[in-house]
Amino acid sequence: MQLIAPSHQLLSPSLDLHFDDIPGGIAAIDAVPAAGWFQIIALIGLHELTIAKQDYTKEPGEIPTFLGFKPEDPEVFRNKQLKELKNGRLAMIAVLGELMAQQVSGMGTYEQLGTIVDSVTEATGIALPF
């Protein structure tokens, strides 16, 4: 069995760009080449126009699924839609907060976490288990 480990795989052979050359967080926006952004946007657009195309004869969020996620009761369905909407909004605010913290501190997510762990260990003398 092989463990998951970072690799030095090529991302763009023509630019000699490897996956581990792309930084994490907000710094990745500038590091991805224009051709990479084009591929990402083209793939998302293709998905939106084919697989995830909205059927305007159905309720928003009503997608064909064999898993049976859509409840039969309309009130339960509306309640679940509202919960999903609120969770999505909270997630967007959380990501925005993390990106702003990276921009202000100049450190990535894991570097920030390491700084917090080090300061807690230094202040309390208790080594955290991670």
C-alpha positions in Angstrom: 0.0 0.0 0.0 1.3 3.4 -0.9 0.9 6.5 1.3 -0.4 9.7 -0.1 2.6 12.1 -0.5 3.2 15.3 -2.3 4.6 14.7 -5.8 6.6 16.6 -8.2 4.3 15.8 -11.1 4.2 18.2 -14.1 1.3 20.5 -14.3 2.4 22.2 -17.5 5.2 20.6 -19.5 5.6 23.6 -21.8 6.2 25.9 -18.9 8.1 23.3 -16.8 5.5 24.0 -14.0 5.0 21.4 -11.3 2.0 21.0 -9.0 4.1 21.7 -5.9 5.2 25.0 -7.6 1.7 26.4 -7.1 1.3 27.9 -3.6 -1.7 27.5 -1.5 -4.4 30.0 -0.7 -4.8 33.4 -2.4 -1.3 33.3 -3.8 -2.4 30.5 -6.2 -4.5 32.9 -8.2 -1.4 34.6 -9.7 0.6 31.4 -10.0 -1.8 29.6 -12.3 -1.0 30.3 -15.9 -3.7 31.9 -18.2 -4.1 28.6 -20.1 -4.9 26.9 -16.8 -7.6 29.4 -16.0 -9.0 29.0 -19.5 -9.2 25.2 -19.0 -10.9 25.6 -15.6 -13.5 28.1 -16.9 -14.1 26.0 -20.0 -14.7 22.8 -18.0 -17.1 24.5 -15.6 -18.9 26.2 -18.5 -19.3 22.8 -20.3 -20.6 21.2 -17.1 -23.1 24.0 -16.6 -24.3 23.8 -20.2 -24.7 20.0 -20.3 -24.8 18.0 -17.1 -26.0 20.7 -14.7 -28.3 22.5 -17.1 -31.3 24.0 -15.3 -34.6 22.5 -16.3 -37.0 25.5 -16.0 -40.0 23.2 -15.8 -38.8 22.1 -12.3 -38.3 23.9 -9.0 -34.8 25.4 -8.4 -32.6 22.8 -6.8 -34.7 19.9 -8.0 -32.2 17.8 -9.8 -32.6 14.3 -11.2 -31.1 11.9 -8.8 -31.5 8.2 -8.0 -30.4 8.7 -4.4 -33.7 10.1 -3.3 -32.5 13.3 -1.6 -35.6 15.3 -2.5 -38.3 14.9 0.2 -41.8 14.4 -1.0 -43.3 16.9 1.5 -43.0 20.5 0.0 -42.5 22.1 3.4 -39.6 19.7 4.3 -38.1 20.4 0.9 -38.3 24.2 1.4 -36.8 23.8 4.9 -33.9 21.8 3.5 -33.4 24.4 0.7 -33.2 27.1 3.3 -30.7 25.2 5.4 -28.5 24.6 2.3 -28.7 28.3 1.3 -27.6 29.4 4.8 -24.8 26.8 4.9 -23.6 28.0 1.5 -23.6 31.6 2.6 -21.7 30.8 5.8 -19.1 28.8 3.8 -18.6 31.8 1.5 -18.0 34.1 4.4 -15.6 31.6 6.0 -13.5 31.3 2.8 -13.5 35.1 2.4 -12.3 35.5 6.0 -9.5 32.9 5.4 -8.4 34.6 2.2 -8.3 38.0 3.9 -6.3 36.5 6.8 -3.8 35.2 4.3 -3.6 38.5 2.5 -3.0 40.4 5.8 -0.6 38.0 7.4 1.3 36.9 4.3 1.1 33.3 5.6 -0.9 30.4 4.2 -3.6 28.5 6.2 -1.2 25.9 7.6 1.5 28.4 8.4 -1.1 30.4 10.4 -2.2 27.3 12.2 1.4 26.4 13.0 2.0 29.9 14.5 -1.1 29.6 16.7 0.0 26.1 17.9 3.5 27.4 18.7 2.2 30.4 20.6 -0.2 28.3 22.6 2.6 25.8 23.4 4.9 28.7 24.4 2.3 30.4 26.6 1.0 27.3 28.4 3.9 25.0 28.3 1.5 22.3 27.1 2.4 20.7 23.8 -0.7 20.2 21.6 -1.1 16.6 20.2 -0.9 17.7 16.5 
